[in-house]
Amino acid sequence: MLIVEILFLLRDIVIACVAAVWNFLITPKYKDVKNEIVLITGSANGIGRGLALDFARRGCILVLWDIDEAENEKTAQLVTEAGAKAYPYYCDLSERKEIYRIGKKVQKEVGDVTILVNNAGVVIGKSFLECPDEEIENSFQVNTLAYFWTIKVFLPKMIEKNYGHIVNMSSSLGLTGINKLTDYCSTKFAVVGFNEVLSYELQHDQCDGIKTTLICPQCVKTRMFEGCKLRILPTEAWIASCRFFGTMTFMDGFVGNKKD
């Protein structure tokens, strides 16, 4: 009966809400990831390098993808010094065929990836009309479409074994827009939607051994956002007072990921 189904739905919602509050108040136990094969895109610096070192300390095998070969080799060296194995690969994440090719190479040379961390990203840092068409396309290729292609490479084996974890790096800017970040915010909004639907599909297909995680960090001081400033002031609503927050001037000091 419809009433019974509604009651069951309400029960599930209440249980989910209580669990969410519990997990917020009580720090959950860390997942044991020892000996997992972890692939991180955008591993040459910033968040990617930090994640690589953290996974290394937890006893993982690291596969490192980046277009910056020199810095990626440094990350690999740091991972090795931390006592873990590292396999750095040059990969242009704006190229779908390149992702497929390197992905198959990893499967052959290292093994089946069990934790995939889609982290690589680029940003233009200009107002919409100032953004060159090719750079907009590149933003979507790296920040969004690359997530599709990497998952297409490694998800089939995860499904076959009903085991794995997919981590998609979005941003707080994938939840609310900001001035001079039309390309970046759009791509990160897309990642939020993609991760949500992907998780639904895995649940629908009863792949309960495959987990997904969406990460939406605040702006982190990395080379990508070098020179940016955000003033946080007391306010009642984000939208009504975005100018007061400084969001309109956030990108004015943008320098970008420039090499010395």
Kinemage of the C-alpha trace (Angstrom):
@kinemage 1
@onewidth
@group {chain A} dominant
@subgroup {mainchain}
@vectorlist {calphas} color= white
{ca met a 1} P 0.000 0.000 0.000
{ca leu a 2} L 1.088 3.551 -0.685
{ca ile a 3} L 0.765 4.569 2.967
{ca val a 4} L 3.038 1.712 4.056
{ca glu a 5} L 5.616 2.630 1.431
{ca ile a 6} L 5.538 6.260 2.584
{ca leu a 7} L 6.064 5.157 6.183
{ca phe a 8} L 9.059 3.057 5.149
{ca leu a 9} L 10.437 6.026 3.215
{ca leu a 10} L 10.062 8.300 6.243
{ca arg a 11} L 11.778 5.667 8.380
{ca asp a 12} L 14.721 5.504 5.966
{ca ile a 13} L 14.976 9.299 5.846
{ca val a 14} L 15.017 9.561 9.650
{ca ile a 15} L 17.666 6.837 9.935
{ca ala a 16} L 19.809 8.531 7.271
{ca cys a 17} L 19.508 11.910 9.017
{ca val a 18} L 20.411 10.460 12.409
{ca ala a 19} L 23.402 8.666 10.868
{ca ala a 20} L 24.528 11.893 9.178
{ca val a 21} L 24.359 13.817 12.474
{ca trp a 22} L 26.201 11.004 14.257
{ca asn a 23} L 28.976 10.953 11.644
{ca phe a 24} L 29.255 14.735 11.897
{ca leu a 25} L 29.639 14.662 15.684
{ca ile a 26} L 31.732 11.496 15.975
{ca thr a 27} L 34.895 11.133 13.912
{ca pro a 28} L 34.477 7.928 11.884
{ca lys a 29} L 37.160 5.268 11.903
{ca tyr a 30} L 39.702 5.647 9.113
{ca lys a 31} L 39.284 3.238 6.226
{ca asp a 32} L 42.102 0.702 6.026
{ca val a 33} L 43.731 1.378 2.645
{ca lys a 34} L 46.984 -0.513 3.089
{ca asn a 35} L 48.232 -2.038 -0.190
{ca glu a 36} L 45.463 -0.384 -2.201
{ca ile a 37} L 46.496 0.847 -5.651
{ca val a 38} L 45.638 4.545 -5.603
{ca leu a 39} L 45.675 6.667 -8.754
{ca ile a 40} L 45.758 10.435 -8.269
{ca thr a 41} L 45.427 12.871 -11.156
{ca gly a 42} L 47.063 16.268 -10.809
{ca ser a 43} L 49.629 14.818 -8.409
{ca ala a 44} L 52.545 17.111 -9.236
{ca asn a 45} L 51.713 19.731 -6.624
{ca gly a 46} L 49.074 21.246 -4.354
{ca ile a 47} L 46.258 19.046 -3.082
{ca gly a 48} L 47.316 16.186 -5.347
{ca arg a 49} L 50.789 15.986 -3.830
{ca gly a 50} L 49.374 16.285 -0.330
{ca leu a 51} L 46.955 13.423 -0.963
{ca ala a 52} L 49.736 11.293 -2.429
{ca leu a 53} L 51.859 11.706 0.693
{ca asp a 54} L 48.932 10.984 2.988
{ca phe a 55} L 48.083 7.799 1.092
{ca ala a 56} L 51.772 6.859 1.140
{ca arg a 57} L 51.852 7.089 4.929
{ca arg a 58} L 48.876 4.725 4.999
{ca gly a 59} L 50.759 2.059 3.069
{ca cys a 60} L 49.259 2.488 -0.401
{ca ile a 61} L 50.788 1.968 -3.826
{ca leu a 62} L 50.663 5.312 -5.667
{ca val a 63} L 50.051 5.873 -9.355
{ca leu a 64} L 50.703 9.533 -10.148
{ca trp a 65} L 49.347 11.298 -13.238
{ca asp a 66} L 50.293 14.803 -14.257
{ca ile a 67} L 51.370 16.849 -17.249
{ca asp a 68} L 54.216 18.416 -15.225
{ca glu a 69} L 56.782 15.621 -15.403
{ca ala a 70} L 59.464 17.288 -13.289
{ca glu a 71} L 57.194 18.101 -10.338
{ca asn a 72} L 55.457 14.739 -10.630
{ca glu a 73} L 58.826 13.019 -10.307
{ca lys a 74} L 59.399 15.071 -7.130
{ca thr a 75} L 56.076 13.835 -5.766
{ca ala a 76} L 57.110 10.264 -6.586
{ca gln a 77} L 60.411 10.789 -4.775
{ca leu a 78} L 58.610 12.122 -1.685
{ca val a 79} L 56.229 9.157 -1.764
{ca thr a 80} L 59.195 6.774 -1.958
{ca glu a 81} L 60.870 8.542 0.956
{ca ala a 82} L 57.647 8.033 2.912
{ca gly a 83} L 58.081 4.293 2.416
{ca ala a 84} L 55.586 3.630 -0.389
{ca lys a 85} L 55.870 2.593 -4.018
{ca ala a 86} L 55.277 5.293 -6.628
{ca tyr a 87} L 54.615 5.023 -10.350
{ca pro a 88} L 54.661 8.459 -12.016
{ca tyr a 89} L 53.165 8.825 -15.494
{ca tyr a 90} L 52.989 11.747 -17.871
{ca cys a 91} L 49.342 12.165 -18.873
{ca asp a 92} L 47.621 15.027 -20.675
{ca leu a 93} L 44.174 14.906 -19.106
{ca ser a 94} L 42.703 17.106 -21.819
{ca glu a 95} L 43.127 14.217 -24.266
{ca arg a 96} L 40.584 11.391 -24.000
{ca lys a 97} L 42.609 8.899 -26.061
{ca glu a 98} L 45.687 9.655 -23.965
{ca ile a 99} L 43.758 8.869 -20.779
{ca tyr a 100} L 42.566 5.550 -22.198
{ca arg a 101} L 46.072 4.659 -23.419
{ca ile a 102} L 47.844 5.466 -20.160
{ca gly a 103} L 45.044 3.827 -18.190
{ca lys a 104} L 45.549 0.517 -19.953
{ca lys a 105} L 49.300 0.880 -19.470
{ca val a 106} L 48.791 1.294 -15.711
{ca gln a 107} L 46.602 -1.807 -15.574
{ca lys a 108} L 49.318 -3.778 -17.321
{ca glu a 109} L 52.336 -2.408 -15.446
{ca val a 110} L 50.941 -1.802 -11.945
{ca gly a 111} L 47.603 -3.592 -11.613
{ca asp a 112} L 43.933 -2.770 -11.157
{ca val a 113} L 43.345 0.623 -9.580
{ca thr a 114} L 41.180 0.232 -6.474
{ca ile a 115} L 41.033 3.889 -5.413
{ca leu a 116} L 40.724 6.557 -8.105
{ca val a 117} L 41.162 10.188 -7.080
{ca asn a 118} L 40.141 12.649 -9.797
{ca asn a 119} L 41.891 15.788 -8.623
{ca ala a 120} L 43.497 17.537 -11.626
{ca gly a 121} L 42.148 20.975 -12.463
{ca val a 122} L 42.854 24.195 -14.343
{ca val a 123} L 41.459 27.714 -14.089
{ca ile a 124} L 41.458 30.679 -16.486
{ca gly a 125} L 40.758 33.477 -14.012
{ca lys a 126} L 39.159 35.963 -16.415
{ca ser a 127} L 35.674 37.352 -16.916
{ca phe a 128} L 33.466 35.344 -19.262
{ca leu a 129} L 33.954 37.439 -22.411
{ca glu a 130} L 37.700 37.583 -21.835
{ca cys a 131} L 38.006 33.780 -21.713
{ca pro a 132} L 39.394 32.410 -25.004
{ca asp a 133} L 37.215 29.658 -26.480
{ca glu a 134} L 40.017 27.117 -26.510
{ca glu a 135} L 40.781 27.736 -22.832
{ca ile a 136} L 37.118 27.244 -21.907
{ca glu a 137} L 37.156 23.953 -23.779
{ca asn a 138} L 40.362 22.959 -21.993
{ca ser a 139} L 38.790 23.717 -18.598
{ca phe a 140} L 35.910 21.373 -19.310
{ca gln a 141} L 38.221 18.707 -20.724
{ca val a 142} L 40.478 18.675 -17.667
{ca asn a 143} L 38.087 19.590 -14.847
{ca thr a 144} L 35.077 17.530 -15.931
{ca leu a 145} L 35.414 15.273 -18.972
{ca ala a 146} L 38.671 13.747 -17.750
{ca tyr a 147} L 36.692 12.451 -14.752
{ca phe a 148} L 34.379 10.628 -17.163
{ca trp a 149} L 37.251 9.030 -19.065
{ca thr a 150} L 39.324 7.925 -16.050
{ca ile a 151} L 36.274 6.324 -14.458
{ca lys a 152} L 35.386 4.607 -17.727
{ca val a 153} L 38.865 3.072 -17.738
{ca phe a 154} L 38.913 1.746 -14.172
{ca leu a 155} L 35.268 1.254 -13.168
{ca pro a 156} L 34.675 -1.966 -15.177
{ca lys a 157} L 37.255 -3.868 -13.100
{ca met a 158} L 35.794 -2.404 -9.910
{ca ile a 159} L 32.356 -3.623 -10.965
{ca glu a 160} L 33.748 -7.032 -11.874
{ca lys a 161} L 35.141 -7.398 -8.345
{ca asn a 162} L 32.447 -5.258 -6.672
{ca tyr a 163} L 35.254 -3.426 -4.934
{ca gly a 164} L 36.709 0.051 -5.227
{ca his a 165} L 36.448 3.702 -4.327
{ca ile a 166} L 36.061 6.711 -6.623
{ca val a 167} L 36.909 10.151 -5.248
{ca asn a 168} L 35.873 13.181 -7.305
{ca met a 169} L 37.343 16.528 -6.363
{ca ser a 170} L 34.888 19.364 -6.885
{ca ser a 171} L 35.014 22.624 -4.912
{ca ser a 172} L 32.967 24.932 -2.748
{ca leu a 173} L 32.846 26.854 -6.031
{ca gly a 174} L 30.885 23.929 -7.427
{ca leu a 175} L 28.120 24.898 -5.007
{ca thr a 176} L 28.110 28.666 -5.376
{ca gly a 177} L 29.457 30.902 -8.124
{ca ile a 178} L 32.074 33.602 -7.888
{ca asn a 179} L 33.251 36.467 -10.082
{ca lys a 180} L 35.779 35.749 -12.875
{ca leu a 181} L 35.440 31.997 -12.458
{ca thr a 182} L 32.774 31.211 -15.038
{ca asp a 183} L 34.737 28.314 -16.479
{ca tyr a 184} L 35.941 26.875 -13.178
{ca cys a 185} L 32.615 27.098 -11.339
{ca ser a 186} L 30.744 25.602 -14.285
{ca thr a 187} L 33.062 22.609 -14.469
{ca lys a 188} L 32.896 22.041 -10.727
{ca phe a 189} L 29.093 22.304 -10.674
{ca ala a 190} L 29.154 19.595 -13.350
{ca val a 191} L 31.344 17.361 -11.184
{ca val a 192} L 28.833 17.616 -8.325
{ca gly a 193} L 26.016 16.446 -10.584
{ca phe a 194} L 28.148 13.749 -12.175
{ca asn a 195} L 29.184 12.264 -8.839
{ca glu a 196} L 25.607 12.283 -7.573
{ca val a 197} L 24.227 10.420 -10.578
{ca leu a 198} L 27.195 8.016 -10.675
{ca ser a 199} L 26.559 7.026 -7.062
{ca tyr a 200} L 22.861 6.500 -7.837
{ca glu a 201} L 23.721 4.247 -10.782
{ca leu a 202} L 26.089 2.138 -8.691
{ca gln a 203} L 23.427 1.731 -6.020
{ca his a 204} L 20.831 0.850 -8.652
{ca asp a 205} L 23.163 -1.800 -10.091
{ca gln a 206} L 23.742 -3.159 -6.562
{ca cys a 207} L 27.473 -2.430 -6.671
{ca asp a 208} L 27.516 -1.972 -2.909
{ca gly a 209} L 31.244 -2.670 -2.699
{ca ile a 210} L 32.095 0.416 -4.752
{ca lys a 211} L 32.040 3.695 -2.854
{ca thr a 212} L 32.030 7.255 -4.163
{ca thr a 213} L 33.194 10.384 -2.387
{ca leu a 214} L 32.633 13.975 -3.484
{ca ile a 215} L 34.978 16.567 -2.002
{ca cys a 216} L 34.118 20.274 -2.106
{ca pro a 217} L 36.983 22.082 -0.347
{ca gln a 218} L 37.125 25.799 0.246
{ca cys a 219} L 39.718 27.708 -1.740
{ca val a 220} L 43.057 26.198 -0.770
{ca lys a 221} L 46.253 28.218 -1.024
{ca thr a 222} L 47.926 26.390 -3.908
{ca arg a 223} L 49.683 27.513 -7.091
{ca met a 224} L 46.370 27.358 -8.963
{ca phe a 225} L 44.912 30.284 -6.992
{ca glu a 226} L 48.140 32.148 -6.309
{ca gly a 227} L 47.476 35.821 -5.561
{ca cys a 228} L 43.746 35.478 -4.813
{ca lys a 229} L 42.188 36.961 -1.689
{ca leu a 230} L 38.759 36.415 -0.131
{ca arg a 231} L 37.467 38.633 2.724
{ca ile a 232} L 35.059 36.805 5.011
{ca leu a 233} L 32.825 39.223 6.986
{ca pro a 234} L 29.726 38.661 9.161
{ca thr a 235} L 26.566 38.457 7.051
{ca glu a 236} L 23.129 36.860 7.043
{ca ala a 237} L 23.066 35.529 3.507
{ca trp a 238} L 25.743 34.714 0.935
{ca ile a 239} L 23.879 35.888 -2.129
{ca ala a 240} L 22.544 39.110 -0.624
{ca ser a 241} L 25.970 40.238 0.504
{ca cys a 242} L 28.467 38.640 -1.891
{ca arg a 243} L 30.070 42.026 -2.485
{ca phe a 244} L 30.490 42.433 1.266
{ca phe a 245} L 32.169 39.022 1.359
{ca gly a 246} L 34.684 40.150 -1.245
{ca thr a 247} L 33.658 37.589 -3.827
{ca met a 248} L 33.574 40.255 -6.523
{ca thr a 249} L 37.256 41.018 -6.002
{ca phe a 250} L 38.427 37.480 -5.203
{ca met a 251} L 40.160 37.003 -8.564
{ca asp a 252} L 41.533 40.536 -8.979
{ca gly a 253} L 45.001 39.546 -7.798
{ca phe a 254} L 45.026 36.322 -9.820
{ca val a 255} L 48.508 35.220 -10.879
{ca gly a 256} L 47.882 31.589 -11.711
{ca asn a 257} L 50.015 28.493 -11.881
{ca lys a 258} L 53.115 30.085 -13.414
{ca lys a 259} L 56.507 28.424 -13.375
{ca asp a 260} L 59.497 30.321 -12.077
